[in-house]
Every structure is written in structure tokens, then in C-alpha cells.
Amino acid sequence: SREILLTEARPAFELAGKESISQFSGFFHLGFVHVLSGLDHLAFLAALALLCRSPRRILLAVTGFTLGHSLTLAFVSLNILSPDERLIEIMIAFTIAITALEAGLPAQRRLAFRLFAAATLAIAFLPGMSGNVSFLFAAGLAGFALASGQLPAQTAGRLVPLISVAFGLAHGAGFAGGLGHLALPADEILLPLLGFNLGVEAGQIGALAVLYLTVISVRRIWPASRTLQPALPAAILFAAGCYWFAVRLWT
């Protein structure tokens, strides 16, 4: 902070603008913190890691996710798109639940996805919900879950990178909230947008690195853990996604 005394001899002063490198690093830090402070985004990354398992598959999935959220982050920040913030938050919760469900029940996926689609519609059609969310929106999410469940497991596995792009579109609109409240001028948005997006990527890579290092450490300390199936952590993530989904529908 600074204190400046205006006098007759000095009736005005100019505020020096931040240098580009300072502005870039500031928005990089903002994007990094925004990801690590968003529990729902971290939960989705964990569900995606459970689903993909191998480093190669997770790399392809994260690349698709990055492409998707980079597009909507740019479009929303440039005011090309103006999505409904509440519906975006509902969709983010939905992506967590459905990704965790895919990771946890590969053998019973068809029945599990049908039940999840029915539950999605049931939650949306509860008394008093009609004023809070569009039935068409809820039906669309349920239809996506139902269609996903009809796919053979191998086909669904091959489509994970593509699905990650679609889910990234929703998360990117959520990331844009970290920039939206700053009301940056359109002619000054590119450098902050680049810094923020790279910060988001660094946060995601850091979170995944910590997750994998934790798994490797646990397996070395407790060799029997190598035989454990991902059903339990997937169930926890699925429950969290369903909870956020219901709460965001009702709020």
C-alpha cells in the first residue's frame, strides 16, 4: 500500500501498471490455487485416474480434459459464451459421479448406469424441483448416462479421451469463475487467460503426481494393497458426486 498526499503543486498522480511478467505470474498462481482449492475438480481428477489406471491412458484422458476446459475457459472469459453458472456446477457434480461409477463397476456397468439414469431423473422430479432446474436438462443428463451404459466396456474405454473433452467443457466453465469476478477488459484478457490456464494445468499435474506417489508409497509399504480393487475409492467418489449433484439441484 502507498499513501500519496495531493497538494496544489501536485494535484494528480499516476498508478504504474504491472509489468507483463508480474501479471502473468499472478494469474498463474491464481489458476494453480483455484484448482487445488476446488474439491470437486480434484475429485473428478481422482475418478479419472481410477478409471484410466495406466499412465498412458490417464495422459490421453487429461489431454482431452485439458482441450475441453481450455476451450470453454477462453470462450467464457472472452464473453463469447455465457453459461448458467448453477447448471455448470450441477454438471460438474454429474461428471464426478458418472466417472467414478464407470471406474468402480466395470462388470455391472449396464445395470449400474441404468439405475444411475433413473436416480438422476428421480432427483430432478422430486416435489418442488420444477422451479429450480429444467426437466429437459435433467432428462439430458439421464439420457447421457443411459446411452453410456449401453456401450460395451471396451468401447467405453476407448472413448474415455473423447468423453474427457466433453466433461472438460463443463469444468472449463467452472474454472472461468476464477477469472469472471475480476471483470478484466477484453483487450487485456489474453495474458491473464494464458497464465490462469497454465496455472490450472500445473495444479492438475501436481495433484495427479501427488496421487500417484501416494499410491506407489502405499503399495511399497503394504504390498497386499496391490490386489485391492478400486471399488472402495470409486464408491466414495461416486457418493460425493451424487451428494453435490443433489445439493446443487436443490439449492
Secondary structure, 3 states (H helix, E strand, C coil): CCCCCCCCCCCCCCCCCCCHHHHHHHHHHHHHHHHHCCHHHHHHHHHHHHHHCCHHHHHHHHHHHHHHHHHHHHHHHCCCCCCCHHHHHHHHHHHHHHHHHHHHCCCCHHHHHHHHHHHHHHHHCCCCCCCCCCHHHHHHHHHHHHHHHHCCHHHHHHCHHHHHHHHHHHHHHHHCHHHHCCCCCHHHCHHHHHHHHHHHHHHHHHHHHHHHHHHHHHHHHCHHHHHCCCHHHHHHHHHHHHHHHHHHHHC
